Amino acid sequence: MEQMNRSEIVIKMQDVVRTYQMGDNCVYALRGVSFEVKQGEFLSIMGPSGSGKSTCMNMIGCLDRPTSGLVEINGKNTAIMTEKEL
């Protein structure tokens, strides 16, 4: 099994946008979210109801894909992963 360097980035979100179409309206769940989490770090995602916390977690958990932007888990771009890899 390949060992990770403690400074290795395990989660990366860069300029992530997620929109939903509600009738004629485009609703933004995430607007340009960017952050990195390195091996061994802890992160809290906080905010009021409707601020996009669950949407962000769904991106990290590969349950949803961004409308635009980059989501990488262990250096792999989730946009090009197969269903099995996800």
N, C-alpha and C positions, 0 to 999 in steps of 0.2 A: 504494500500500500504506500502510495506517495505521501511523504510528509510535507506539511505546509509550513512555510516560514511565518513566524508570528506577525510579521509586518505585511503578509499577503492579504490582499483585499478579497473577502469572501462574498460580500454583497455590494454591488455598485448600481446606483440609479443615477442616470445623467439626463437632465432635461426631460423627464418623463411627464407626458401629458396623457390623460384619459378622459375622453368625452363620451357622453351618451346622448342619443337623439331622443327627445321627448316631444313628439308631434313635430311642430315647426321649429322648436327650440333646441339648441345645442347646449347641453349642461356640462360644465367642467367639474369632474370629480378630483382631478389633479392638474395643476398648471405648472409645468417646469420644475418638478421636484428633482433635486440632486443631492446625493450623499453617498458616502462609502463607509463600510464597516469592515475593519480588519480582524484577522484571526485573534480571538481572545478578548475583543471589545464587547461591550454591552451598549444597547441603544434603547431609548424610550421614544415611542411615537405618541405624542400628546396633542390634543386640540379639542375644540368644541364639537358637538354633534354635527355631522355633515361636512367636516373639514377634510375628509379623504383618508382617514386613518385605515379603515377597513379596505378601501381600494388599494392603498399602498401595500398593506399586508398581503392582499390577494396577488399583487404583482410579484412580491418576494416569494410567495408560496407557489408560484407558477399556476395559479388558478385563473388568472386573467392576463391579458396582454395589453401593453400600452397602445394608445392611438398613435403616439410618436415618442421618440426618445429611446434610451438604451437601458435595459435591465440585464445585468450579468450576475450569475451565481457561480462562484468558484471559477471565475474567468471565462465562463461560457455565456454567450449571448442567448437569452431565452427566446428571442424572436426566430432563431434558426434551429432550435431544438425540435426533435421529433416528439410525438405524443408520449412515446415510451420514455424518452429522456426526461421529459417534464414530470 
